[in-house]
Amino acid sequence: MAYSFPHRSHWLSAVVAAALLWTNSIGQSTPPRPSLSGLIRSSWTIDDGLPQNTVNDILQSRNGYVWVGTQEGMARFDGMRFTVFARRTAPDLPSNIVTCLLEDRSGRIWIGTNAGLAFFERGRIAPGATELAGRVIREIIEDRDSSLIVGTTRGLFRVRNGVASPMDLPGASSA
């Protein structure tokens, strides 16, 4: 379950440093392990390779990468450098404003934006559920049966097999 902090950007330094110190060697594409002295940082900025300094969400995937959602795209940090994914190089990203991130059980990275949903798999970004195109995605969680529950500014949706449908909840609007 994802937790939401009122000021996620203030937690960047602490969370990224903690995430980098806790690495996991699952998977074949494990990032290189720099010396510990290279991991001690007070912050990362655009000068270090972030696409933008406002951080909306961060995620450490099982293979050890740290993913950062910003106002100008998503960045993957391998412990040494950032690789940026933005609309200019990844046209299937609905928007550069990345609002939330989730790694599902299969290892797919889901990307919520202010204009829809996408996912990262096998080195590329692909469109998520087309029914969510144009919607502001606020949160993504995975339920017990591996469906996604997607919170938008216009209601909750269940994404199953790539198709989004509004969730019937008393008092919730999906219009």
N, C-alpha and C positions, 0 to 999 in steps of 0.2 A: 504494500500500500504506500502510495506517495504521500509525503507530508508537504504542506505549503507553509512557507515562512513569509511574514509580511515584507521583509526586506532581504530577499534572496541574494541580491548583489552584495550585501554586506558580509555574507557568509562565504564568498568565493575563496578568499585566502585560506581560511581554516578548513573548508571542505576539500578543496583541491589538494592542499598539503596532506591532509589525512588520507584522502583517496590514493594519492601517489605512494604514500608509505605502505599502504595495504594493497599489495598487488597480488594478482591471481594468475597462475600460469595455465589456465584452461584454454584450449583451442590452439590452432596452428599459427595464428597471426598475433602472437604476443609481442607487445612493443618492446623495444630495447630497454634495458635497465641501466639508467645512468648512475653515476656514483651518488651516494647520499648527499654529498655537499652540493650537488647540482639541483637537488630537490628542495632545499631550504630557500624559500622565497616568501616575501611578504605579500606580493600580488603579481598578477600577469596583466598586461595591457595590450593595446594595439602595437606598441613598440616591440612586444615579444611575439606577436603573430595573431593575437585575437582579432577577429574582424571588427569588433566594436567593444567598448568598455562596459556597456550595460548588459549584465548577465541575468537572463530570465530563468534559466534552469541549468543544472549540471547533473550528470549521470556517469557512473563508472560502470562500464560493461564488464561482463564476465572475463573477457580476454585482456582486461587491464587498461584499456583506453579510457580516457576521460573525455566525455562529450559535453560541449558547452553551447547552450542556445542563447543567442544574442539578438539585438535589434538589426543586425546586418548579416545574418546567416548563422550557420552552425559550424563549430570547430571541433576537430578530434585532436586530442593531445596524447602523444605517445611517450611522454616523459622527457622528451627533448625539444620537440617542435609541434606547432599547430598546423593541421591541414584544414583549410577553410572550404566549406560547401555553401555556396550562395547561388542565387538564380542565374548569375552571369555564366557560371560553369555547370550548374545543375538545374536546367529549366523545369524539371518536374517538381522542384520545391515550390509549393504554392505561393510562398512569400519569404522574404528575408527575415521577417520578424518571427523568430522561433520562440514560442511561448512555453512549450513543455516537451519532455523527452521520456521515453519508456523503452526498456529492453524487454521483449516478451520471452517466453520460455524457449522459443526456437532460436533466440539470438538476434532476431530482427530488431532494429532500432526504429521506433515510431517517433515521428516528428510532428508535433502540433504547431501550427502557425496561426497568424491572424487572418488567414484566408483558406484554411483547410488542413488536410492531413496527408502526410507522405510517410515513406519508410526507407530506411537504408539497409541494403542487403547485397552481399557479394560485390562490394565496392562501388555501388551506385545508388542514387536516390530514385525512387519510383513513386507514382501517385498512390495515395491511399484510397479510401472510399470516396467515389465521385459524388455521392449524396451529401457529403460534407463540404464540397467546394464552396468557397466564399464565406464559410462560417469561422468565427473566432473560436479556436480550440483553447480551452483553459486547463484541462487535465485529462490524462489518459491512464487507465488502470486495466489490468488483465484479471478476469474472473477465473473461477475454478475450471471452467470448461474451455479455457483459452480464448474466449471472446474478449474483445476490448470494450470497455465502458468509456465513452468519450463525453466529457463535460464541455459544453459550448455555452456561449452567452445566450443561446436560444433553446436550451434544454439538454437532456441526456440522450445519447444514442448508443445502441449496441452495434458493434461491428463484428460480423460473423462471416467468414469466407469472403472477405473483401466488400461486403455490402452493409451499409449502415441503415438502421431503422430506428425510429423514435421509440424511446422506452415509455411505456404507459405507467406513469407515476401520478398519484392524486395531487393535483395542484400544479404540476409541471407543464410548461408549454414548450412545444418543439416547433412552433411556427416560424 
